[in-house]
Amino acid sequence: MPRSSVPIPVIHAPPLGALLRQYAAGSALTCDPVEQGLLNRGYRLRTTHGRYFLKHHFDPETADPAAIARQHRATQRLADLGVPVAPPLAGTDGRTVAVVGGHAYALHPWIDGRHRHGGQLTTAQCARLGALLGVVHASLERVMERVMATQGRSSPKPPAAGPGRVPEGTPEGPGTPHETGDEAGGTAGTHEPAEANGRTPDSGQGARDSAPAAPHGPEGPGPGGDTEARAGEGTDPARGADPADTFALIDRLLARVRSHRPPDAFDELARHRLLERRALLEKHADRRPPQGGSVGWVHGDFHPFNLLYRDGEPAAIVDWDRLGVHPRAEEAVRAAMIFFVRPVGALDLAKVRAYARAYRRAAGAGPAELAAAVHRVWWERLNDFWMLRWHYERGDTRADPQFPAASALAVWWTRKYDAVCEAFTG
């Protein structure tokens, strides 16, 4: 069966004349698209007034002007608190979202900086990274009530137990099972983040909107894995994936893999990982986590391509499209899985430990909250196949470079479960 890949769509030329008039930003000199990515579109824009990043909120899930405006107000208030962000510029009408021809745009200042994967950070920088995310979470709790009030809405309240709350009945980890495969769970690819100057890929987009990404790089479905698909299959996303649903998905994906003739290297790796994952789930099916823990406002997509460094320090956290209310500690765990995964699919646990300790102090999160989050994200990874679903069900191969390291990490994490928990809680 021939496999088709979804072509990258032709870039929609932004209406520069109307936009620049609305922002009183001068006349355009150059306008270059950044790398086409998975969601939104961005442009490096130079005008007679300076350098900017123009963001086209193209993806339907994140293109609601009211939601974009809410994100903008949140980043402005975070900036007022000293959090390194890049708030958008206001137009002549005072609005930060410009809707032209039915499309939503935002204009940001251009921030010079570079992306840094965890392998490029010292242990001290890893601690500062964890502290930064903790400050983001704590600061969002301060600012979002006022932001929501401006839209006549109430900010969702976390459970009364607050930080450190762990759901009753949180299962113990799977111990240190000895699974088949090599130390890292198999061969994985190497994909380091780009050493690009400037706001690359953009000022509010980031890795989800750039390709390729770091190992296990951008999460396609957003916080909680492929929750939309699980909800459509009757699974409660907050409860965690049901192994029965995952077994059925594995069977469907295996059928698609086998139907491709002749098989290529990706097919072989996909088949190996699907069979391997099924065996792991059969062994650990009783480890399904209970309801999630303490929730609060989170960035929603915190990873190397959404953080710019300058002179060794964070210069701007970008891409707030996934701003929302989710379990806070789970974002900390997911971020660590992206920042600190090695190309072979193993974590740098020494750096994870420094990061997690600093995060707990800054966010006021206890070890029990982090332990519960580790378990839930481990389970999420064990049951999540969004990259294979994109490849085989959508014919979209843009996430393929992430699959080797991501799939290896799930196996390694299962084997090293206790050590990973200790790194986050010790």
N, C-alpha and C positions, 0 to 999 in steps of 0.2 A: 504494500500500500504506500503510495507516495506521501511523504510528509510535507505539508506546506508550512511556511512560517509567515507570521503576520508582518507585512512590510511596515517599516516606520512611516507614519503618515507625513505627507508634505507639510512643512512648517507653515502655519498660518501667519502671514505677514502682519505685524501689528500696525494699527492705524496711527502712525507716529504723529502726524499733523494734529489730529484731534486730541491725542493723549498729551502731547507736549504743551498744547494750548491750555488744556485743563490743569496741568501742573505748573504752568508758567516756567518751564524748564529750558527755554531757549530753543534753538533750531538743531536738528539732528545732524551730526557729522558722520558718525558710524553707528551701525546697529548690527551686531553679530550674534547669531544664536549660539547658546551654550550647547553642550552635548545633549542630543535628544534622549529623553529618559522614559521612565515608566508612567509618570503621571503628567505633571504640568510642564510648561514651556518657559524658558527664560532667555533673556537677551542682554548682552553687554552693550550698553548704550553710552555713547559719548556725544555731548551736545555743546553748544557754545557756552553753556553754564557749568559744565563739569561732567563727571562720570557717574553713571547710575546702573542699577540692575533693574530691568523691567521684567516683571513676572506676569505671565498670562496664566490665570487659574483656569486651566482647560479641562481637568478631570471633573466629571459631573459630581462625584462624591465630595469634592472639596471646593466647588465653584459657587456656592451660595454666597451672595454678597453680604448678607447679614452675619454669617459665620466668619467670613473673612474679616469683616469690620471688628468682630469680637476678638479675633486673634490679634488684630492690629492694636486695639486698646490694651490688651493684655501685655503685649511686648513693650508698649510705651510706658505702662506702669512699672513693668519689670526694670526697664532702663532707668526710671526715676529712683529705683531702689539700688541701682548700681550693678544689676545683672548684665553681663555682656550680651546684648542683643542688637539687632539692626532694625529699629522701627521704621515703618514706611513713611514717606513724605505725604503731606496733605496737599490736596489740590486747592485751587482758588476758591472753591465752594466749601472748603474745610473738611471735605471727605477724603478718606485714604483709599477708597475703592472707586475705580473708574469703570463704568459699564458703557462700552461702545459697541454697537452692532450686536448686542446680546452677549458679549464676552466681557468677563471681569478681569481687570488689570490692577496692578499695584506697582508703584515706583519706589525703589529703595536706594539709599546711598550705596555706592560701591565701596566695599571694605576689602582692602588688601590683606591677604592671609593665605595660609596653606592648611590642608587637611592633615591630620596625624592619626595613624593607626596606633594601637597600643604598643606594638613592637617598636615604634619610634619614640615612645615616651619613657622617661626614667621612672623609677619607683615613686619618687617624690611627685612627679607630674601626674602619675596615676592617682595618687592620693588627692591631689588638687582637683582632678577630674571628678572623683567621687564626691568631694565636698561641693563642687559646682552643681552637680545634679541634685544633691541634697538641698542646697540653697534655692535652686529652681523650684523644687517641690514645696518647700516651706514658704517661699515668696508667692507662689501661685495661690496658696491658701489665703494669703493676705489680700491679694489684689482681685481675685475673681469674683468675690461677692459684690464689689463695687462695679466691676465690668458688667456682670449680669444685670445689676440693678439699672444700668443705663438702657438696657433693652427691656425693662419691665419684667425681668425673670428673676427667680430665686436661684442662688448657687446651691447645687446638691451638697448635702451635708455628709461627711464621713460617719461611719458607725460610732456610737458613743464611746466605745472602748478605746478609740484613738490608736496612736502608734503603738506597735508591739502586739496588737491584737492578733491572735492566731485562731483560726476556726476550730471549733471542737471536732475531734475525730480526725485531725490531720494525721495521715498515715506516716509511719516510719519510712525512711528511704529504702531503696532496694538493696542496700548493703554494697558489697563489692563483688557482684557476680562475675564469673570468668567466662566471657563470651568468646566466640571464635573471632579471628581477625587479628590484625597487628595492633600495636600499642595505641595508635591513633584511630583505630576503627577502619583503616583502609587507606588507599591512596587518594589524595586530594590535590586539587589544583592550587596554584599560587597566583593570587591577584591582589597586589598591593594598591592602596589608593594613589591617585595621581598626585604628583608633586607639582601642582599647577599654582602659579601666582594668581592673585585676585580672588574674587568671589566665585570660585569654581566649585560646584557647578552653578550656584546662584545664591541670592540673598534670602530666599525663603523656600527653597526647594530642597536641595541636598541629595543624599545618596539615592533616595527613592526615585529621584528624577534624574539620575545619571547612570550610565552604564559603561563599562562594568563596574562592580562595586568591590569592596573589601570582602574577604572570606565571610560567608554567611551574612553578607551585607544587607541591603535594604529589605525590610519585611514588606512583601507585596500587600498582604491583607490588612496590615495595621495591628494594633495591640491585640493580643490574644490569638494570633494565628488566623487561620481561615474561618473566622467566626460566622461570617455570612453563609458560607457553604454548610457549616455544621448546623446552623439554625434552620436552613432550608431542608436538612435531612432529619429534623425533629430533635436535634441535640441541643440542650441548654448550654450556650457558650460559657456562661458563668460557672457551670458545674464542671466543665472540662469534657474533653472528647470521650465518647462512649466507644470502648474497644470494638464492639460489634459493628458499629458504623465504619470504623477504620479498617477492619478486616474486609468488609464489603468494598471499600474504596481501593484497598490494595489489590483485590481480585480484579476490579475493573481496570486499574492501571496496568496490571500484568497482562491482561488481555490485549490492551492497546500496544504494549511493548512487543508482544509476540506477533502481532499482526503486521509489524513493520518489517519489510523484506527489501533488501538484505539488512540485517541488523548492523548498526554502527556502534562506535565506542560508547556513545551516550546511552544507547539501548542496553548494552551489556552492563554498564554501571547501574543504571536504573533498575534492571532486573535483580542484580545482586543486592542492592540496598533494599528493595521491596521485600525480598525473601528474608533478608536479615532482620528487617524491622518487624515483620510478622512473627518471627521467632522470638524477638525481644518482647513484643506485646503479649504473646501467649504466656511467657514466663512471668510478666509483671502486670497482668490484666487487673489484679486486685489492688493495684496502687492508684487507681483513679482518685484524684483529689476531691475534697468537698468544695463547698462554695468558697469564693475568693475572700481575701482578707480586707484590711483597712484600705479604703479608697480615698482618692483625692484628685485634684487637678494635676495632670501630667503633660509633658511636651508631646508624647505620643509617638515620637520617631527619633529618639536620641541615639545617634551613632556617628562614626567618624566623618561622614560626608555632610553632616549637618552641624559641624563645629569647625570654625576657622581659628587657627593659631597664628599669632604674630609675635616674634621674638620669644618663642617658647611658652607663651601664655595664651589662654583662650581670648580671642578677640570678638567673636560673635557666635551665638547659637542661632541657627537659621531653620527655616522650614517648620512653621507652627501649624501646618494644615491639619495635623492629627490632635491638636489640643483638645483634651476632653477629660472626663472623670473615669479613672480606672484604678486598679490596685497599684499604689505608688511603688512598692518594693519590687513588683514584677517588672516595672520599667527599668529599675536599677539592674535587675538580673539580666534582662534582655540586652540592655546596653553593654554590659560586660561580656556577654556572649559574642558580640560583634567586635568590640574594641580589642579583646584579649585572646581571640581565637588565633591559633597558629595555622599556617598553610596546610598542615597535615590533619587539622581538625581537633587538636588538643588545646586546652586553655593554659595560659601562663598564670598559674595559681598564685605565685608570689605577688604579681601585680594585681590580681583580683583581690587578694587579701588587703592590700594597701588601699585600693579603691573602695572596697566595701566598708572598711572601718571608718574612713572619712565620710562616706555617705551616711552611715548610721548616726554619726555624731551630728552632722549638719541637718539631717532630716528628722532627728529624734525618733528613729526607728530602732526597735529592739531586735536582738538576735532571733527571737521566735518568729517575728514578722518576716525576716529575711529567709529563715529556713522554710517557712510555708511558701514563700515566693519561689525559692529554688525548686521546690517540689512541683509546683504548678507549671512553671516554665519548662522544666524537664519533661513533664507529661505532655505539655503542648508540643514540644519539639518531637517527641516520640510519635505523635499522632498526626503531625502536620506534613502535607505533601503539596503545598501550593506551587512549588517550582515545577514538580512533575505534572500537576494539573494544567498549569499554563502551557507546558511543552506539549502534552499529549491531547488535552481536551480543547485547548484554544489554538494550538498551532503557533504559540507565541514562545520564541526561543530566547528572548532577551535576558531571562534570569538564568539561563543554562550555566554561565561561568561560575555562579555561586554554588551550584549544586554539589560538587565534589566535597568541598570543605564543610558545607552545612550538613550533609548526610553523614560524613565521618564524625562530626561533633556529637550527634545524637548517640552514636554507639560508644564513643569514648566516655561521654558523660555518664552513661549508664554504668559502665565499668568503674568509673571513678566517683560515683555518686557521693560517698561519704567525704572524700577529700574536697569535692566542690562545695558541699555544705559547710565544711569547716572553714574554707576560705572566705565564705560570705558571713559567717557567724563568729569566727574566732577573734 
